[in-house]
Amino acid sequence: MTSQAKDGPAARGDLFDPACPTRRLLDRIGTKWTSMAVKVLAEAAPDEVRFAELLRRMPGVSQKMLSVTLRSLVRDGLVARRVEPSVPPAVHYRLTALGLSLETVLKAVRDWAEAHMAEVDRANRLDGAAQDPPGSATV
């Protein structure tokens, strides 16, 4: 399990320990909305991006889901949030150094997915055909 001594380095997590917070962190950073938000913010780095711009650049995300995603990223120290005192308040986001380090990893996963999507689709079609032989009824 991950722990941190006062003023000391953090211990590494253990993914296979059911009590380890690593599992929760992977759940949070492994979502499509996190990957998209980090990508948009990385493209703008070191500049900030307003909430409305993030919403516009992430097709399919709802305002609520983007808000939940950004709140999680801010809580985890991956994104910095700045509120401009105006009416209505303008909210700006940017990646922290930790968030920029995550972008490197997420980019590798996105690149892999884009390069291998046709193979995965083909495997899914073949598996679907094997699961439903001709003439069988599906429930």
KEGUKOL-613011 format. One line per field, with one value per residue: residue number from 1; residue in three letters; chain; x, y, z of N, C-alpha, C in turn. Coordinates in Angstrom, 1 decimal. Layout:
N
resi: [NUM,...]
resn: [ALA,...]
chain: [A,...]
nc1: [X,...]
nc2: [Y,...]
nc3: [Z,...]
cac1: [X,...]
cac2: [Y,...]
cac3: [Z,...]
cc1: [X,...]
cc2: [Y,...]
cc3: [Z,...]
***
This chain:
139
resi: [1,2,3,4,5,6,7,8,9,10,11,12,13,14,15,16,17,18,19,20,21,22,23,24,25,26,27,28,29,30,31,32,33,34,35,36,37,38,39,40,41,42,43,44,45,46,47,48,49,50,51,52,53,54,55,56,57,58,59,60,61,62,63,64,65,66,67,68,69,70,71,72,73,74,75,76,77,78,79,80,81,82,83,84,85,86,87,88,89,90,91,92,93,94,95,96,97,98,99,100,101,102,103,104,105,106,107,108,109,110,111,112,113,114,115,116,117,118,119,120,121,122,123,124,125,126,127,128,129,130,131,132,133,134,135,136,137,138,139]
resn: [MET,THR,SER,GLN,ALA,LYS,ASP,GLY,PRO,ALA,ALA,ARG,GLY,ASP,LEU,PHE,ASP,PRO,ALA,CYS,PRO,THR,ARG,ARG,LEU,LEU,ASP,ARG,ILE,GLY,THR,LYS,TRP,THR,SER,MET,ALA,VAL,LYS,VAL,LEU,ALA,GLU,ALA,ALA,PRO,ASP,GLU,VAL,ARG,PHE,ALA,GLU,LEU,LEU,ARG,ARG,MET,PRO,GLY,VAL,SER,GLN,LYS,MET,LEU,SER,VAL,THR,LEU,ARG,SER,LEU,VAL,ARG,ASP,GLY,LEU,VAL,ALA,ARG,ARG,VAL,GLU,PRO,SER,VAL,PRO,PRO,ALA,VAL,HIS,TYR,ARG,LEU,THR,ALA,LEU,GLY,LEU,SER,LEU,GLU,THR,VAL,LEU,LYS,ALA,VAL,ARG,ASP,TRP,ALA,GLU,ALA,HIS,MET,ALA,GLU,VAL,ASP,ARG,ALA,ASN,ARG,LEU,ASP,GLY,ALA,ALA,GLN,ASP,PRO,PRO,GLY,SER,ALA,THR,VAL]
chain: [A,A,A,A,A,A,A,A,A,A,A,A,A,A,A,A,A,A,A,A,A,A,A,A,A,A,A,A,A,A,A,A,A,A,A,A,A,A,A,A,A,A,A,A,A,A,A,A,A,A,A,A,A,A,A,A,A,A,A,A,A,A,A,A,A,A,A,A,A,A,A,A,A,A,A,A,A,A,A,A,A,A,A,A,A,A,A,A,A,A,A,A,A,A,A,A,A,A,A,A,A,A,A,A,A,A,A,A,A,A,A,A,A,A,A,A,A,A,A,A,A,A,A,A,A,A,A,A,A,A,A,A,A,A,A,A,A,A,A]
nc1: [0.8,0.4,2.2,3.4,6.2,6.7,7.9,9.4,10.3,7.6,6.3,6.2,3.3,1.2,-0.3,-1.5,-2.4,-5.3,-6.1,-4.6,-4.2,-3.5,-5.1,-7.5,-6.5,-5.7,-8.2,-9.2,-7.5,-7.6,-9.8,-11.7,-12.4,-10.6,-8.2,-8.7,-9.0,-6.5,-5.0,-5.9,-5.2,-2.4,-1.7,-2.0,-0.2,2.4,0.2,-3.1,-6.4,-9.7,-12.8,-15.0,-13.8,-12.5,-14.7,-15.8,-13.8,-13.8,-15.6,-18.8,-18.6,-20.3,-21.3,-21.4,-19.9,-17.4,-16.8,-16.7,-14.5,-12.4,-12.4,-11.5,-8.9,-7.7,-7.8,-6.1,-3.7,-2.8,-3.8,-4.0,-6.1,-7.6,-9.5,-10.9,-11.9,-14.8,-17.9,-19.9,-17.8,-14.6,-13.1,-10.0,-7.8,-4.8,-2.1,-0.2,3.3,3.3,1.0,1.8,3.7,2.1,0.8,2.6,2.6,-0.2,-0.3,1.2,-0.5,-2.8,-1.7,-1.1,-3.6,-4.9,-3.2,-3.8,-6.5,-8.0,-7.2,-8.2,-10.9,-11.4,-10.8,-12.9,-15.1,-14.7,-14.9,-17.5,-18.8,-18.1,-19.4,-22.1,-23.2,-24.3,-27.8,-28.4,-30.3,-30.4,-30.7]
nc2: [-1.2,2.3,4.7,7.6,8.9,11.5,14.3,12.6,10.5,9.2,5.9,3.3,2.3,-0.7,-2.4,-4.9,-5.1,-5.1,-3.0,-0.9,2.5,2.9,1.6,3.1,5.5,4.7,4.1,6.7,8.1,6.6,7.2,8.1,10.8,12.0,11.5,13.0,15.6,16.1,16.0,18.2,20.3,19.9,20.5,23.2,24.0,26.1,27.6,28.6,27.2,28.0,26.9,26.8,26.6,24.1,22.5,22.9,21.8,19.1,16.9,15.5,15.4,16.1,19.1,18.7,16.3,17.1,19.0,17.3,15.7,17.6,18.5,16.3,16.0,18.3,17.9,15.7,17.0,17.2,19.1,22.7,25.2,28.3,31.0,33.8,36.8,37.8,38.7,36.6,34.4,33.7,30.7,29.1,26.6,24.7,22.4,20.9,20.3,17.7,16.8,17.2,15.2,13.0,13.3,12.4,9.6,9.0,9.9,7.9,5.7,6.5,6.8,4.1,2.9,4.2,3.2,0.5,0.0,-1.0,-3.7,-4.5,-4.1,-5.9,-8.3,-8.2,-8.5,-11.0,-12.6,-12.0,-13.2,-15.9,-16.3,-16.1,-18.4,-19.1,-19.3,-19.5,-18.4,-15.3,-14.1]
nc3: [0.0,-0.6,1.1,2.9,4.5,6.9,5.3,3.7,0.9,-1.1,-0.8,-3.3,-5.0,-4.9,-7.2,-7.0,-4.5,-2.8,-1.1,-1.9,-2.9,-5.5,-7.3,-7.3,-8.3,-10.9,-12.0,-12.1,-13.8,-16.1,-17.7,-20.7,-20.8,-19.0,-20.4,-22.8,-21.7,-20.6,-22.9,-24.4,-22.6,-22.5,-25.1,-25.1,-23.2,-22.0,-21.4,-20.2,-20.3,-20.8,-19.2,-20.9,-23.4,-23.2,-23.0,-25.6,-27.2,-26.6,-27.9,-27.1,-24.4,-21.4,-19.7,-16.9,-16.6,-17.5,-15.6,-13.3,-14.0,-14.2,-11.6,-10.2,-11.4,-10.5,-7.8,-7.6,-8.1,-10.7,-12.4,-12.5,-11.2,-11.8,-10.8,-12.2,-11.0,-12.0,-13.6,-15.3,-13.2,-14.6,-15.3,-15.4,-16.6,-16.3,-17.0,-14.4,-13.5,-12.8,-14.1,-16.8,-17.0,-16.9,-19.3,-21.2,-20.8,-21.3,-24.0,-25.3,-24.9,-26.2,-28.8,-29.3,-29.3,-31.5,-33.5,-33.5,-33.6,-35.8,-35.8,-33.3,-33.7,-35.8,-34.4,-32.5,-34.3,-35.3,-33.0,-32.3,-34.4,-33.9,-31.5,-32.2,-34.0,-37.4,-37.8,-35.2,-32.4,-30.7,-27.4]
cac1: [0.0,1.2,2.3,4.5,6.7,6.7,9.0,10.2,9.7,6.5,6.5,5.5,2.0,1.2,-1.5,-2.2,-2.9,-6.7,-6.2,-3.7,-4.9,-3.1,-6.2,-8.4,-5.8,-5.7,-9.6,-9.5,-6.7,-7.9,-11.1,-11.5,-12.5,-9.3,-7.2,-9.0,-8.8,-5.1,-4.4,-6.2,-4.4,-1.0,-1.5,-2.0,0.8,2.1,-0.9,-4.3,-7.6,-11.0,-13.7,-15.9,-12.9,-12.3,-16.0,-15.9,-12.8,-14.0,-16.9,-19.5,-18.5,-21.3,-20.7,-21.2,-18.8,-16.1,-16.6,-16.3,-13.2,-11.5,-12.3,-10.6,-7.6,-7.2,-7.6,-4.9,-2.5,-2.5,-4.2,-4.1,-7.4,-7.5,-10.7,-10.8,-13.1,-15.6,-19.3,-19.7,-16.4,-13.9,-12.3,-8.9,-7.1,-3.5,-1.5,1.0,4.4,2.9,0.0,2.6,4.3,1.0,0.5,3.6,2.1,-1.5,-0.1,1.6,-1.7,-3.6,-1.1,-1.2,-5.0,-5.1,-2.5,-4.2,-7.9,-8.5,-7.0,-9.1,-12.3,-11.4,-10.9,-14.3,-16.1,-14.5,-15.4,-19.0,-19.3,-18.0,-20.4,-23.4,-23.1,-25.5,-29.0,-28.7,-31.1,-29.8,-31.7]
cac2: [0.0,3.5,5.6,8.6,9.3,12.9,14.9,11.6,10.1,8.3,4.5,2.9,1.6,-2.1,-2.6,-6.1,-5.0,-4.6,-1.8,0.2,3.6,2.9,1.2,4.2,6.5,4.2,4.3,8.1,8.6,5.8,7.4,8.8,12.2,12.5,11.5,14.1,16.9,16.2,16.3,19.6,21.1,19.7,21.2,24.6,24.3,26.3,28.5,28.1,27.0,28.2,25.8,26.7,26.1,22.7,21.9,23.0,20.9,17.7,16.5,14.5,15.5,17.0,20.1,18.1,15.3,17.8,19.5,16.2,15.3,18.6,18.6,15.1,16.3,19.4,17.3,14.9,17.8,17.1,20.4,23.9,25.9,29.7,31.7,35.2,37.4,38.6,38.2,35.4,34.1,33.0,29.7,28.7,25.4,24.4,21.2,21.1,19.5,16.3,16.5,17.1,13.9,12.0,13.4,11.5,8.2,8.9,10.0,6.6,4.8,7.0,6.4,2.6,2.6,4.6,2.3,-0.9,0.0,-1.9,-5.0,-4.8,-4.2,-7.2,-9.4,-8.2,-9.0,-12.5,-13.1,-11.9,-14.3,-17.2,-16.4,-16.3,-19.1,-18.9,-20.0,-19.5,-17.3,-14.7,-13.6]
cac3: [0.0,-0.7,2.3,2.8,5.7,6.9,4.6,3.1,-0.4,-1.1,-1.2,-4.5,-4.8,-5.3,-7.9,-6.7,-3.1,-2.9,-0.3,-2.4,-3.6,-6.9,-8.1,-7.5,-9.2,-12.3,-12.4,-12.4,-15.0,-17.2,-18.5,-22.0,-20.5,-18.5,-21.5,-23.7,-21.0,-20.4,-24.2,-24.7,-21.8,-22.9,-26.4,-24.7,-22.2,-20.6,-21.2,-19.6,-21.1,-20.1,-19.1,-22.1,-24.5,-23.0,-23.4,-27.0,-27.8,-26.2,-28.3,-26.4,-22.9,-20.8,-18.8,-15.6,-16.7,-17.6,-14.2,-12.4,-14.4,-13.9,-10.1,-9.9,-11.8,-9.6,-6.4,-7.7,-8.4,-12.1,-13.1,-11.6,-11.5,-11.5,-11.0,-12.5,-10.4,-13.0,-13.6,-14.4,-13.0,-15.7,-14.7,-16.2,-16.2,-16.9,-16.4,-13.5,-14.0,-12.7,-15.2,-18.0,-17.0,-17.2,-20.7,-21.9,-20.8,-22.0,-25.4,-25.7,-24.9,-27.4,-30.1,-29.5,-29.6,-32.8,-34.4,-33.4,-33.5,-36.8,-35.3,-32.2,-34.3,-36.5,-33.4,-32.0,-35.3,-35.4,-31.7,-32.4,-35.3,-33.2,-30.4,-32.8,-35.3,-38.3,-37.5,-33.7,-31.9,-29.6,-26.5]
cc1: [0.9,1.1,3.4,4.9,6.8,8.0,9.9,9.6,8.5,6.9,5.7,4.3,2.2,-0.2,-2.3,-2.7,-4.3,-6.9,-5.4,-4.5,-4.5,-4.2,-7.2,-7.8,-5.9,-7.2,-9.8,-8.7,-7.0,-9.1,-10.8,-11.6,-11.2,-8.3,-7.5,-8.6,-7.3,-4.5,-4.7,-5.3,-2.9,-0.7,-1.4,-0.8,1.9,0.9,-2.1,-5.4,-8.8,-11.9,-14.5,-15.1,-12.7,-13.6,-16.2,-15.0,-12.9,-15.4,-17.5,-19.5,-19.6,-20.6,-20.5,-20.1,-17.5,-15.8,-16.1,-14.8,-12.2,-11.3,-11.4,-9.2,-6.9,-6.9,-6.3,-3.6,-2.0,-2.8,-4.3,-5.4,-7.2,-8.9,-10.5,-12.1,-13.8,-17.0,-19.7,-18.2,-15.8,-13.0,-11.3,-8.2,-5.8,-2.9,-0.4,2.1,4.0,1.9,0.7,3.3,3.3,0.7,1.4,3.1,0.8,-1.3,0.3,0.4,-2.6,-3.0,-1.2,-2.7,-5.4,-4.4,-3.1,-5.8,-8.5,-8.3,-8.0,-10.6,-12.4,-11.6,-12.3,-15.3,-15.9,-15.1,-16.9,-19.5,-19.2,-19.0,-21.8,-23.3,-24.4,-26.6,-29.3,-29.5,-30.4,-30.9,-31.5]
cc2: [1.2,4.3,6.6,9.0,10.9,13.5,13.9,11.3,9.1,6.9,4.3,2.2,0.1,-2.4,-3.8,-6.2,-4.4,-3.3,-0.6,1.2,3.7,2.5,2.3,5.3,6.0,4.3,5.7,8.5,7.8,6.1,8.2,10.3,12.8,12.5,12.7,15.5,17.1,16.6,17.7,20.5,21.1,20.5,22.7,25.0,25.2,27.3,27.8,28.0,27.2,27.0,25.7,26.2,24.6,21.9,21.8,22.0,19.5,17.2,15.3,14.6,16.5,18.0,19.5,17.1,16.0,18.4,18.5,15.8,16.3,18.7,17.4,15.4,17.3,18.7,16.4,15.6,17.7,18.4,21.5,24.7,27.3,30.3,33.2,35.9,38.4,38.1,37.9,35.2,33.4,32.0,29.2,27.5,25.3,23.1,21.6,20.3,18.0,15.9,16.4,15.7,12.8,12.1,12.5,10.1,8.1,9.0,8.6,5.6,5.2,6.6,4.9,2.3,3.0,3.7,0.9,-1.1,-1.0,-3.3,-5.4,-4.9,-5.5,-8.4,-9.4,-8.8,-10.5,-13.2,-13.1,-13.0,-15.7,-17.4,-16.6,-17.0,-19.0,-19.8,-20.1,-18.3,-16.7,-14.1,-12.2]
cc3: [0.0,0.7,2.1,4.2,5.7,6.3,3.9,1.7,-0.2,-1.5,-2.5,-4.1,-5.2,-5.9,-7.5,-5.2,-3.2,-2.1,-0.9,-3.2,-5.1,-7.8,-8.4,-8.4,-10.7,-12.8,-12.8,-13.7,-16.2,-18.0,-19.7,-21.7,-19.9,-19.6,-22.4,-23.0,-20.9,-21.8,-24.6,-23.9,-22.1,-24.2,-26.1,-23.8,-22.7,-20.3,-20.6,-20.6,-20.3,-20.2,-20.4,-23.3,-24.4,-23.4,-24.9,-27.7,-27.4,-26.6,-27.5,-24.9,-22.5,-19.9,-17.4,-15.6,-16.7,-16.2,-13.3,-12.7,-14.0,-12.4,-9.7,-10.2,-11.0,-8.3,-6.4,-8.0,-9.8,-12.9,-12.0,-12.1,-11.0,-11.8,-11.1,-11.9,-11.3,-12.9,-15.0,-14.2,-14.2,-15.0,-15.7,-15.7,-16.9,-16.3,-15.5,-14.1,-13.9,-13.8,-16.6,-18.1,-17.3,-18.7,-21.6,-22.0,-21.5,-23.5,-26.0,-25.8,-26.1,-28.7,-30.4,-29.9,-31.0,-33.8,-34.5,-33.4,-34.6,-36.4,-34.2,-32.8,-35.0,-35.5,-32.8,-33.0,-35.3,-34.1,-31.8,-33.3,-34.7,-32.1,-31.0,-34.1,-36.1,-37.8,-36.0,-33.4,-30.7,-28.7,-26.2]
***
